Amino acid sequence: MPPKKKESALRRRVEGKLKEAAIGSEDLSGVPPERMTSLMHELQVHQIELKMRNDELRRIQGELEKTRDHYAHLYDFAPVGYFTVSEKEIIEEVNLTGAAMTGIEHSALIGKPFSRLILKDDQDIFYEHRQRLLKTDTCGSCEVRLVKKDGHDFYARLECMVIKTEGDGLRQIRAAVSDITDLKQAEKKIKEHSEKLEKQVDFLQRMEAMGTFAGGIAHDFANLLTIIISYSNFALNAVGAENPVREDIEKIMRNAKHGLSLTHWLLLFSRNQPQERKITDLNALISDMEKMLRRVITNKINLVMSLDPDLSRILVDPAQMELMIINLVFNAVEAMPQEGWLTIATANEESGECPVQEDSSGQQEPKMVLSVSDTGIGMDQETLSKIFEPFFTTKKKGTGLGLAIAFEAVQKNDGIIRVDSRPGQGSTFKIYLPSVREE
């Protein structure tokens, strides 16, 4: 109805009321015009007041609907699922997030028992939790696995509280449901990592004990070998050059010195041996190791030596160099379980081959390069990024210390180690060491 018609209808009703009120008391025709004018004015004022109040009510109603829509949106699209469950476990309300979590349509969830959403193995957990909530009327949380429509389950944390409905006083459980699957997976990884670290700490403690034990034995053994070497010298001085036993004494001397070198490795491994740098001919050091290296590789692996006769001397700890080489060789041998070629080569560095290092005077340091190459299984980029980490190994029975020890030996002698490898194409380790400047 148009506003003017509404006003005229209201006016007629008011005039009718006035006539009814005037019956039995006074006739409207006898009402003075001034009085009638005053009454009409009051009616108009009252009509305007009613209209203003209606406008205000409509405005408030609009704001309430807007606020309701706003909070309904917040409720439906909250980052957690909201479930309202009756005392009998029937779902009475659920937001859209809760429906999305389960993969079940919103309308299909209403009236469904909440326990049907819980993995069978975890239903007792929720049952005991619900009983405790209803008994104490307190808040609480529990963790269960919920099952999606497609049959997959996920870990969920339920933050619950008990409320009483208005009027009938019935109780409901309101639960905020969070998907904590990622958290559970992270906790599992942390636990596995912690267990791995505990094993590594235990291994380190055992290795430390073995190192201490080996160091003690090595010291005593070194003393015995020193005595053998000394008496061998006395024997050599006592016999002539043509004496047939002289060759045997020299063998005793060589093997005793080799044994002394092995004890030096043990002392280095046990960290009881200080670093002793001296000018070293790396070719000679490798040549002395060749016979021993050939014993540690299988007959199916061919060992090739390519030593530069003009190789520069280096200032290093020979024992650390031997330890580095033997670890690199062991690593190469294990990369060739069937057969292959193992090449040990030395050369003076070509300009620009190695990352530039300068000495205290600002001049580039000359370097020599030792390379250990194999034709084994090779490594991918992910493996290459971890090979020098202690305890990292791709072998079933490996310790993960061989390349870490080699890396440490190179660093202690101011060297640089680089690796080039491709899956199925073998590996090449290159060690760059500062050469001694010849005056």
C-alpha positions in Angstrom: 0.0 0.0 0.0 1.4 3.4 -1.0 2.5 5.7 1.9 -0.3 8.3 1.3 -3.0 5.7 1.3 -1.5 4.3 4.6 -1.6 7.8 6.1 -5.3 8.4 5.1 -6.3 5.0 6.4 -4.6 5.7 9.6 -6.3 9.1 9.7 -9.7 7.5 9.2 -9.1 5.0 12.0 -8.1 7.8 14.3 -11.1 9.9 13.5 -13.3 6.8 14.0 -11.7 6.3 17.5 -12.4 10.0 18.2 -16.0 9.6 17.3 -16.4 6.5 19.4 -14.8 8.3 22.3 -17.1 11.3 21.8 -20.4 9.2 21.8 -22.2 9.6 25.1 -20.1 12.5 26.2 -20.1 15.2 23.5 -20.8 15.6 19.8 -17.8 16.2 17.6 -19.8 18.8 15.9 -19.6 20.7 19.1 -15.8 20.5 19.3 -14.3 23.9 18.8 -12.1 24.3 15.6 -9.1 25.2 17.7 -9.5 22.0 19.7 -9.9 19.9 16.5 -6.8 21.5 15.0 -4.8 20.7 18.1 -5.9 17.1 18.1 -5.0 16.7 14.4 -1.6 18.2 15.1 -1.0 15.7 17.9 -2.0 12.9 15.6 0.3 14.0 12.9 3.2 14.2 15.4 2.4 10.7 16.7 2.2 9.4 13.1 5.7 10.9 12.3 7.1 9.4 15.5 5.7 6.0 14.5 7.2 6.3 11.1 10.6 7.2 12.5 10.5 4.3 15.0 9.6 2.0 12.1 12.6 3.3 10.1 14.9 2.8 13.1 13.6 -0.7 13.6 14.1 -1.5 9.9 17.7 -0.2 10.1 18.4 -2.2 13.2 16.9 -5.3 11.6 19.2 -4.7 8.5 22.3 -4.4 10.7 21.3 -7.5 12.7 20.9 -9.5 9.4 24.3 -8.1 8.2 26.0 -9.1 11.5 24.3 -12.5 11.4 25.5 -13.1 7.9 29.0 -12.0 8.9 29.2 -14.3 11.9 27.6 -17.1 9.9 30.4 -16.7 7.3 33.0 -16.7 10.1 31.4 -19.8 11.5 31.1 -21.7 8.3 34.6 -20.9 6.9 36.5 -21.0 10.2 40.0 -22.7 10.0 38.6 -25.5 12.3 35.5 -27.6 12.1 32.7 -26.9 14.5 30.4 -29.7 15.6 27.4 -29.5 18.0 26.6 -33.0 19.3 23.7 -34.0 21.5 24.1 -36.1 24.7 23.2 -39.1 22.5 26.1 -38.3 20.1 23.8 -37.0 17.3 25.2 -34.2 15.2 22.9 -31.2 15.4 25.0 -28.5 13.8 28.2 -28.5 11.8 30.0 -25.8 9.8 31.2 -26.1 6.2 34.8 -26.6 7.3 33.8 -29.6 9.4 31.9 -31.0 6.4 34.9 -30.4 4.1 37.2 -32.2 6.6 35.1 -35.3 6.4 34.3 -35.0 2.7 30.6 -35.5 3.5 27.9 -33.1 2.5 26.7 -30.7 5.2 23.0 -31.9 5.0 24.1 -35.5 5.2 26.0 -34.9 8.5 23.0 -33.5 10.4 21.4 -36.2 12.4 24.2 -38.6 11.9 26.0 -40.2 15.0 29.3 -38.4 15.5 30.9 -41.7 16.5 30.5 -43.0 12.9 33.1 -40.4 11.9 35.7 -41.8 14.3 38.1 -44.6 13.4 36.9 -47.8 15.1 40.1 -48.2 17.0 39.7 -44.7 18.5 36.0 -44.8 19.4 36.7 -45.8 23.0 38.9 -42.7 23.4 36.0 -40.4 22.4 33.4 -42.4 24.4 35.5 -42.0 27.6 36.2 -38.3 26.8 32.5 -37.6 26.3 31.5 -39.4 29.5 34.1 -37.3 31.4 32.8 -34.1 29.9 29.1 -34.8 30.7 30.0 -35.9 34.3 32.1 -32.9 35.2 30.5 -30.2 32.9 34.1 -29.0 32.1 36.1 -28.4 29.0 38.7 -30.8 27.6 40.4 -32.1 24.6 41.3 -35.5 23.0 43.0 -36.8 19.9 41.4 -39.3 17.6 41.5 -40.4 14.0 38.5 -39.4 11.9 37.5 -41.2 8.7 36.7 -39.3 5.5 34.0 -40.3 3.0 36.7 -41.9 0.8 37.8 -44.2 3.7 41.1 -42.4 4.4 41.7 -41.3 8.0 43.4 -38.3 9.5 44.5 -37.2 13.0 42.2 -34.7 14.7 42.3 -32.8 18.0 38.8 -32.2 19.5 38.5 -29.2 21.9 35.2 -29.8 23.6 32.9 -28.0 26.0 29.4 -28.7 27.5 26.6 -26.2 27.2 22.9 -26.2 28.2 20.3 -25.2 25.7 17.8 -22.5 26.7 14.3 -23.6 27.6 14.5 -27.4 27.8 17.9 -27.3 29.6 19.3 -30.2 27.5 23.1 -30.5 27.3 25.2 -30.4 24.1 28.8 -30.9 23.4 30.4 -28.4 21.2 33.7 -29.5 19.6 36.3 -27.5 17.6 38.0 -30.0 15.4 41.5 -29.4 14.1 43.4 -31.5 11.5 46.7 -32.3 13.2 48.0 -34.9 10.6 51.0 -32.7 9.6 51.8 -32.2 13.3 51.7 -35.9 13.9 53.9 -36.6 10.9 56.4 -33.9 12.1 56.4 -35.4 15.6 57.1 -38.9 14.1 60.0 -37.5 12.0 61.4 -35.7 15.1 61.2 -38.9 17.1 63.0 -40.8 14.4 65.6 -38.1 14.1 66.1 -38.1 17.9 66.5 -41.9 17.9 69.0 -41.6 15.1 70.9 -38.9 17.0 70.9 -41.1 20.2 72.3 -44.0 18.1 75.0 -41.6 16.7 75.9 -40.3 20.2 76.1 -43.9 21.4 78.3 -44.8 18.4 80.5 -41.7 19.1 80.9 -42.7 22.7 81.9 -46.2 21.7 84.2 -44.9 19.0 85.8 -42.5 21.6 86.3 -45.5 23.9 87.8 -47.5 21.1 89.9 -44.5 20.1 91.3 -44.2 23.6 91.9 -48.0 23.7 93.5 -48.0 20.3 95.6 -45.0 21.2 97.0 -46.8 24.3 97.8 -49.9 22.3 99.3 -47.9 19.5 101.7 -46.1 21.9 102.9 -49.3 23.3 103.1 -50.9 19.9 105.1 -47.9 18.5 107.6 -48.3 21.4 108.1 -51.9 20.5 108.5 -51.1 16.8 111.0 -48.4 17.6 113.1 -50.9 19.6 112.9 -53.4 16.6 114.0 -50.6 14.2 116.8 -49.6 16.5 118.1 -53.2 16.9 117.7 -53.7 13.1 120.0 -50.7 12.6 122.5 -52.2 15.0 122.3 -55.5 13.1 122.8 -53.8 9.7 125.8 -51.9 10.9 127.2 -55.1 12.3 127.0 -57.2 9.1 128.7 -56.6 5.8 127.2 -55.6 2.6 127.7 -59.1 1.2 126.2 -60.9 4.2 123.2 -63.1 3.1 121.2 -62.1 6.2 121.4 -58.4 5.4 118.4 -58.6 3.0 116.3 -60.2 5.7 117.3 -57.5 8.2 116.3 -54.8 5.7 112.9 -56.5 5.3 112.5 -56.4 9.0 113.4 -52.7 9.0 110.9 -51.9 6.2 108.0 -53.8 7.7 108.7 -52.3 11.1 108.6 -48.8 9.6 105.4 -49.7 7.9 104.0 -50.9 11.2 105.1 -47.7 12.8 103.2 -45.8 10.0 100.1 -47.9 10.8 100.3 -47.0 14.5 100.6 -43.4 13.4 97.2 -43.8 11.7 95.7 -45.3 14.9 97.0 -42.4 16.9 95.6 -40.0 14.4 92.3 -41.8 14.5 92.3 -41.6 18.3 93.2 -37.9 18.2 96.3 -38.6 20.3 98.8 -37.7 17.6 99.6 -34.0 17.0 99.8 -32.8 13.4 103.4 -33.0 12.0 103.7 -31.1 8.8 106.8 -31.5 6.6 107.7 -31.1 3.0 106.5 -34.2 1.3 106.9 -35.8 -2.1 103.3 -37.0 -2.7 104.4 -39.3 -5.5 106.8 -41.1 -3.2 104.2 -41.4 -0.5 101.7 -42.9 -3.0 104.3 -45.3 -4.4 105.1 -46.6 -0.9 101.4 -47.2 -0.4 100.8 -49.0 -3.7 101.6 -52.5 -2.5 99.3 -52.1 0.4 96.5 -50.5 -1.7 96.7 -53.4 -4.2 96.0 -55.8 -1.3 92.8 -54.0 -0.3 91.2 -54.0 -3.8 89.8 -57.1 -5.5 91.4 -58.8 -8.5 88.5 -57.6 -10.7 89.5 -54.0 -10.1 92.4 -52.6 -12.1 94.6 -50.0 -10.3 96.2 -47.4 -12.5 98.9 -45.0 -11.3 99.5 -41.8 -13.2 102.0 -39.8 -11.3 103.5 -36.6 -12.7 107.3 -36.9 -12.5 107.6 -33.1 -12.2 105.1 -32.8 -9.3 105.7 -30.0 -6.9 106.4 -30.8 -3.2 103.8 -30.0 -0.6 103.8 -29.1 3.1 101.5 -31.6 4.8 101.2 -34.2 7.5 102.1 -37.4 5.6 100.1 -39.6 8.0 97.0 -37.5 7.3 97.6 -37.8 3.6 97.9 -41.6 3.8 94.7 -41.7 5.8 92.9 -39.5 3.3 94.1 -41.6 0.3 93.2 -44.9 1.8 89.7 -43.7 2.7 89.2 -42.4 -0.9 90.4 -45.7 -2.3 88.1 -47.7 0.0 85.2 -45.6 -1.1 86.1 -46.1 -4.7 86.4 -49.9 -4.3 83.0 -50.1 -2.6 81.5 -48.2 -5.5 82.6 -51.0 -7.9 81.1 -54.2 -6.5 81.7 -56.1 -9.7 84.6 -54.8 -11.6 86.1 -51.5 -12.8 89.1 -49.2 -13.0 90.6 -47.2 -10.2 93.0 -44.4 -11.2 95.2 -42.4 -8.8 96.8 -39.4 -10.5 98.9 -36.4 -9.6 99.6 -33.3 -11.5 100.6 -29.6 -11.0 97.5 -27.5 -11.2 96.7 -25.8 -14.4 95.9 -22.1 -14.2 92.2 -21.5 -13.3 91.4 -25.1 -12.6 91.0 -24.6 -8.8 89.2 -21.8 -6.9 91.7 -19.0 -6.3 93.4 -18.8 -2.9 96.0 -16.1 -2.1 98.8 -16.2 0.4 99.6 -13.4 2.9 101.4 -11.4 0.2 98.3 -11.4 -2.0 99.8 -13.7 -4.6 98.0 -16.8 -5.9 99.3 -19.9 -4.3 100.5 -22.6 -6.8 98.8 -26.0 -6.2 99.2 -29.6 -7.1 96.2 -31.8 -7.6 95.6 -35.4 -6.5 92.7 -37.2 -8.2 91.1 -40.5 -7.3 88.7 -41.8 -10.0 86.6 -44.8 -10.3 84.2 -46.3 -12.9 81.6 -47.3 -10.3 77.9 -46.6 -9.8 78.3 -42.8 -9.3 76.2 -40.5 -7.3 73.2 -38.1 -7.8 73.1 -34.5 -6.7 71.3 -35.2 -3.4 73.9 -37.8 -2.4 76.8 -35.4 -3.4 75.4 -32.7 -1.1 75.8 -35.0 1.9 78.8 -37.3 1.3 81.1 -35.4 3.7 78.6 -35.3 6.5 79.7 -37.6 9.5 77.6 -40.8 9.6 76.0 -40.3 6.2 76.3 -43.5 4.2 74.5 -45.2 1.4 76.0 -48.6 2.4 74.1 -51.1 4.5 77.1 -51.7 6.9 78.9 -48.4 6.4 79.9 -46.1 9.3 79.6 -42.9 7.3 83.0 -41.7 8.6 85.5 -42.5 5.7 84.8 -39.5 3.5 84.3 -37.3 6.6 87.8 -38.2 7.8 89.2 -37.6 4.3 87.5 -34.2 4.2 88.9 -33.2 7.6 92.4 -34.3 6.6 92.2 -32.1 3.5 91.0 -29.1 5.5 93.7 -29.5 8.2 96.3 -29.3 5.4 94.8 -26.1 3.8 93.5 -28.1 0.9 90.3 -28.1 -1.1 88.4 -31.2 -2.2 86.0 -31.3 -5.2 83.8 -34.2 -6.5 82.5 -34.8 -9.9 80.0 -37.7 -10.3 77.0 -38.8 -12.3 74.8 -41.9 -11.7 76.2 -44.8 -13.7 79.3 -42.8 -14.7 81.7 -43.2 -11.8 83.2 -40.5 -9.5 86.3 -38.4 -9.4 87.6 -36.8 -6.2 90.1 -34.0 -6.7 92.2 -32.7 -3.9 94.1 -29.4 -4.3 97.0 -28.8 -2.0 99.3 -25.8 -1.8 102.7 -26.4 -3.4 105.9 -25.4 -1.7 107.5 -22.5 -3.5 111.0 -23.4 -4.7 113.5 -20.6 -4.1 
